[in-house]
Amino acid sequence: MAVNVARRKELYQIMPEGVIATRIWLMDNNLSRHAIDNLVKSNQLESISKGIYVRNATKITWQSVAYSLQSILNTDLIIGGLTALEMQGLSHYLSFSENKIVHLYGNDLIPEWVANLALNVNFVRHTTNSLFGKSVEKNEIGSNKKKRTHSFTIERDWDNSNEKLILSSPERAYLEVLLDVPQKVTFEHADQLMQGLTTLSPRNLQKVLEGCQNVKVKRLFFWFADRNNYVWLSKINRESISLGSGNRMIVKGGKLDNKYKITVPEWL
């Protein structure tokens, strides 16, 4: 009995409620196959897919899923775009969809079991190579494990156990949104979002724009920023930011903006 109590206490320490883990991760954290099986039999762990476990399935949230993908499964997926702006109070656009959409950015795939969770959440994955290139893996200090490092991100608490979620900074998140203009995000929506970005950091913006590899996104950013003429805009050194050459058709039937050489809706 004492052994079972010790195992349960150890499980509670390493795995908050609602967090999803693999059998391999549990074994890497000093739980044997036998111990894991006993925890399942005693309902301390629940199996939601082959080799995939959760502690208290009723506590699964989209935040716990995102945390599991980032910190347990060690994928390169970060919370970005519209979701990151929303988490930082910078998105005032109301969605009328019954299912919440969570935008994840990275090159790893979302595991199939995520779609089978009983959540009214749709996780949408976006690749990031066209924006900033691939994420980098580094060894954790004193460990052979690899830890993902991401450019232009911040960490946010998501529960009472001080566990962190990795999400895009406001500066990066807005560029991620622009990547989907106009196919999935309208010009009007992007313009409304820019109207709320009054407090962007010029220093962070400079680094993000210099690190961005997508000419279309950078041209769109400056076009939307010029419409609002924020104080931070005057502090950007544009000479170090390449905007490429030649015209770019962003929207069919639009009007060519001569300054940034992109087609935009004529009504704007």
Secondary structure, DSSP 8 states (H G I E B T S, - for coil): -HHHHHHHHHHHHH--TT-EEEHHHHHHTT--HHHHHHHHHTTSSEEEETTEEES-GGG--HHHHHHIIIIIS--S-EE-HHHHHHHTT--------SSEEEEEESSS---HHHHTSS-SEEEEEE--HHHH---EEEE-TTSS-EEEE-TTEEEEE-STT--EEEEE-HHHHHHHHHTTTTTTS-HHHHHHHHHT-TT--HHHHHHHHHH---HHHHHHHHHHHHHHT-GGGGG--GGGS---SS-B-SSTT-EEETTTTEEE-TT-
